[in-house]
Amino acid sequence: MKECVLCGQKMKGKEAIQVQTPTGTAYICKKCAIAQGIIEETDEDILTNLKIKTPREIYNELCKSVVGQEHAKKTLSIEVYKHLLRIKNKNILEKQKKKIGKNNILLTGLSGTGKTHLAKTLAEIVDVPFAIGDATTLTQAGYVGEDVESLVFNLLRSCDFNVRRAEKGIIFIDEIDKIARKGENMSITRDVSGEGVQQALLKIVEGQVVRVPADGGRKHPMQKMIEVDTSDILFIAGGAFSGIEEIVKERLKKELNLGVSIGFGASLQSSKTKFDDGYLRRNITVDDLKKYGMIPEFLGRFPVISNLEPLSVEQLVSILKLKNGIIDECKTYFEMQNKELIFDDSVLKKVATLAIEKKVGARGLRSIIEELLFDIMFESPSENIEQYIITEDFFTKYLNEKQLMQEIA
């Protein structure tokens, strides 16, 4: 039984890889040999080491850092489990001459509802490479901007250009609603910032071998290229789709007049139905997204759609209280100075309410807290004060000063 000189793992004879060192012959395990670039990782190695968690396990992990959005968390848990199961059994499926397509996912939800956080956390849970790309920076070939292949380049960069690992990763395309075409009717001249980009993304999200510039720039002749097969890369697209509520409302009104049931078999009655934003957001359909400006071919590549709801005050307060969240982080800074930072619960509720009023959701909580603590963070290291309590009066004073600054500006 040999022992890896790098990690100490016990190995049988065939598992040990012999290497020469300045002091003589040594043995290392396959994992360390791959990490050191001594041998190349194969698809079989990746598939063997791919650990698949059940939907329940993935969901439970998501719940530790994602508040609310129960349906979205369960949807993502199921779809990622199916996706990894398909990859793990790819060779078996090929032998059986069975083909299962991948289900790319489209997340709709206003800014601050957790779309990016969900995707990023998901990738961490299942331990695959992850990259984020902004749809607004992309253009179709031949125009100034980034080629759609830049999304794959970002994924390659996230795993030190290990192509085989990248081919099992997740790419999140943010601001996907910003590339909706300007009108519902097809225009003669292609919309460069909208429909053209959707068209350019079709093949890459469906799955094909793409040639990515090794330096991440635009394509040009004589350039070194890296070939990446996107067939097993899961694409998750997210967008706010601001204003889609009106499209949904109009559709529901028509369905109501016709007496058609919508949602999960629930029938609408004009006297009881309240078309609030949460209700409308829950009922976004493919047809609504088409009317918004997403082309049918693109939506066809994203068969799974999950609609995130606006977060409530209570949910935002829960986010503020999360372990390693913004409040916890601020308290830690004070602990490192041998000081204590305390927030009244009423303040957290007011911070959450302000985030909703400003329509920034969870994403805006950090900026509000940092603004609130700005003067304290500046002065506290120089003061002989051991305890700082953030009260409701303190928050009201902050709001008044902020309002005064806005009026002066």
N, C-alpha and C positions, 0 to 999 in steps of 0.2 A: 504494500500500500504506500503510494507516494503522496507527498504533500505539496500543494501549490505554494511557491515561495512568495507570492504576492498576497493571496487572501487566506492561505492556510487550509483550504479545502482538501479533504482526503480523497484520493483518486485511485481507481484501479489502473492496471498497467496500460490498457488501450486508451483510457481517458486522459492520461498525462501527456503533455506536449513538451518535448525536450528542446531546451534553448541553451545557448552559450552565453555565459556571463564573464566578466573580467576575472572572477575567481574560479571559473570552471563550469561544469555542466549543472543545469538546474531544470526543474519541472514546473510548469504552470498549467492551470486548468483552461478549458476551452473558452470560458467566459472572459477570463483575464487576457487570453491570447487575442480574442476579438477586440477587447477594449484597447489593447496596446497596438493594434493594427498588424499583429504578426500573421494572423489568418483572417480571411474574409468571412463574414457572417452569411449564411445561406438562408434561403426561404424556409427550409426545414428547421433550422435553428430558431428562427423567429416564431414559427408556428408552434414549435415544441414549447417555447418559453411563454407563449401567449396565454395568460391566465384569464379565464372567462368567469366573471361574476354574474350571479343570477340577477334578474330584474329587481327582485326584492333587496338584494345586497347593494346594488347600484343606487336604488331609491333611498335606502337608509343612509348611505354616505352623502347623497345630495342634500338630505334633510338637515345634515349637520351644519351646512353653511348657506343653504338656500331656503328662505322663508316664503311660505305660500306657494302658489303656482302648482298645486297638487297634480292637476291633469297633465301639465307640461312635464313635470318630473317623472311621472309614470310612463308617459309616452316616450320620452327620451331613454328611460331605463329599458323599456321593452325593445325599442328599435336598435339601440346600441348592442344589446345582448344578441339580437338576431343577426346583426351585422358581423359581430366578432365570431359567432357560431358558424356563419357562412364561410368566413375566411379560414377558420380553424379546420373546417372539413372540406376545403376546396378540392383537394386531391381526390377525396372519396366521391364527391359530387361529380367530378370529371369522369371518374371510372364508371360511375353509374349513369353517365350521360344525362345528368340532371343540371339544370341551370336556374339559379335563383338570383334575381336582380337585386341590387342594393336600393335601399329606401333613403334617399337624401331627405333632409328635414327642413321645413320652413317654419320659423318662429315669428309670429306677429305680436307686437306689443309696444306700447308707448315707451319713450326713453325712460330708463330707470326702473323698468320692470324685471330686469335680470336676465335678458337674453344672452349677452356675452358671458356673464358670470356663470350661467348654467352650462354653456358649451365648454368653457375653460375648466370648470370643476369636473365635468364629465370626463374630459380627456385625462385629467390627473387621476381620477378614480380607476379608469381602465388601463392606465399607464401606456398610452400611445402618444406619439409626437403630435403636437398641436400648433396651429398657426392661425392668426387673425389677419384678414385682409379687408380693406375698405372698398366697397363697390364704386364709390364716387371717384376713386383715383384711376379706375380702369377705363380703357377705351378699346374700340375694335381696332384690328390691325390697320396700320397706315395713318393713324391719327396721333397727335401729341398726347402723351400720357403713358400709363403702364399697360403692358400686354397682360392678358388674363393669366398667362403662364407665371406671372410674378407671384400669384397665390401659391403655386407649387414650390417656387423658389423659397418663399418664406418658410414653408414646411420643411424643406431640405435643410435650411439653415438652423431650424429648431432642433434637429437631431444630427448635427455635425456632418451633414451631407451623406448620411447613411441612406442610400436610395431604397434599399429593401425595407428598412424600418419606416421611411417616409411613406412608402406605398401602403402602409397599414394605419396611417394616421387620420387625423380629423382636421378639416379646414373650415373655419367659421368666416363667412362672408357677411360683414356688417353693412348697414345702410342699403340693403338690397332694394328697398322701396324707392331709393333715389334714382334708380335706373329704369323706373317705369316709363313707358312711352307717354308722350304728352297728351295724346288723345286716344279714345277707344278705337277710332277708325284708322286703318293702315294708311300711312302717308307715302307719297311717291318717293320722296327723299328720306333716306333712313336717318333716324334720330341718333346722332353719334353718342350722346350722353345717356341714351336710354335703350331703345330697342336693339341698336347695334351691339351694345355690350351684352345684352341678354342672349343675342344670337351667338356672340363669340364665346359665351360660357357654356353653351349647350353640350358640345363634345367633351369638354374637359370634366364637367360634372357627371356626365353619363358614364364615362370611362373609356380612355384611349391612351395610347403612348404619346406623350407630349415631349417636345424638345425644349428644354429650359436653358437659357443662357447661364453659363457657369458663374458669371459675375453679377447676375441679377439684373442687368440692364436690358435695353431694347435689343431685339434681334437684328443682326447684320451679318453680311457674308464673312466667311473665314473665322467666325467666332466659335469658341469651344462650347459645345452643348452637352447637356446631361439628359438622358432619356429616362422618363418616369412614367410608369403605367398607373393611371388614376382609377383603374377599375375597382380597386379595393380601398380607395380613399373615401371616407364619409364626408360629405359636404353638408354643413348646417348653415342656412342663410337666415338672417334676422333683419327685421325692419319695423319701423314705427307705423308706417302707413297712415300718417296723420291725415285726418279728414275722411277716412274710409267709413266712419260711423254713419255719415249721411247716405252713402251708397247702401250700406246694410239696412238702414232704417227704411229707405224707399222700397227695397226689396221685400222686407218684412210686412210693410203696409199693404203691398200688392198681394202677398200671400195670405194675409189676414182677411182681406176683402174676398179672396177666393175660398177662404175657409180651409186653407192647407195647413197641415201640421208641420212644424219645423223643430230643429234641435233634436233631442232624444225622444221624439214622439210626443212632445208637449204641444198642445194646441193653444194658439193665441186667441185671446178674447179682448176686443178693443177696450172694454170697460175696466179690465184688470191689468193690461199690459203696460209696463213702464219701460220706455226705451232709454234707460240710463246707459252711460258709457260702458259699464261692466257687462251689461246684458248684450249690447251690440257687439262688443269685442269678442264675447264668447261665441257669437253666431256668425263670424266671418267665414265665408265659403270660397271655393275656387272661383265661382262665378263673380263674386265681389272683387276678388283680386284681379281677375281678367278686366273687369270694368275699370279698375283703378289704373291699369296700364301694364300689367304683367302678361307677357305673351303666352298662349296656350302651350307652346313647345317647352318653354322654360318651366312652367308649373308642372308639366308632365314629368320632368326630371326630379321634382320634389313632391312625391306622392303623399308624404306625411306632413300634415299641417297642424300646428298646435298654437292656439291663441292664448297669449298671456294676458291676464287681467290687470287693471290698475291696482296698485297696492293700497291697502287701507292704512289709516293712522296706526292702528294696533300692530299691523305687520311691519311697518317701518320702525316702530318702537322696538319690536323684537329684533330687527336687523341691527339697530343701534346697540343692543345688548349682547349680540353674538360674541362668542369667544374669539379673540384676535380681531374684533371689529374696530371701528374708529374710536369708540369710547374706551375700550380696553387698551388700545394703543396709546391714547392720550394719558390714561392713568399710569401706564408703564413708564412713560417719559418722566412723570412726576415722582414715581417710586425710585427711579434711578438717581433722583436728586434728594432722596430721603424726604419727600414731601407727599402729600395726599391730595388727590383731586376727587371731589364728590359731586355728582349730579342729582338734583331732586328729580323724582319721577315725572313731576309736572312739566319740567323743562324738556325732557325727552319727548313728551307728547306734543309740546309746542314746536319743537324742531321738526317733528314728523308732519305736523299740520302745515308748517311753512313750506316744506318740501312739496307737499301736494298742491298748495296754492301757487307755487312757482312752477309747477308741472315738471319737476326735475326727478321725482321718484327717488329710488334708493341711491342712484348715482350722485344725486346732489347733497346727500346727507353729509358727506365728508367736507365739502366746501362750506356748508353752513356751520358745522362744528368748528372748523379751523378759523373761520371768520369770528365766531363767538369767542374763541379763546385767544385771539390774536394778541391782544395787549397783555394778557396774563402770561402767555408763552414768552413774550419779550421781556417782561419785568421779573417773573418769578425766580429765575436763577440768581438775581442780584438782591432778592428780598429775604429777610429773616422771618418768613412766614411758612409754617409747616403744613397748613391745611387751607385749601381753596374749595369753597362750596358754591356751585353754580345754581343759583336760585331763580325762581320765576321773575323776581324783580330785576335781577341781573340780565335776564333774557329780554325783558321788556325794554330796559335801557338800551340794550344792543339794537333792538328793532327801531327804537326812536332815533338813535344816532344814524342808523343805516338809512332811514327815511329822510332825515335831514340832509345827509350827504347826497342822496339822489336828487333832492330838490335844488341843492346848490349847483349840482352838475347840470 
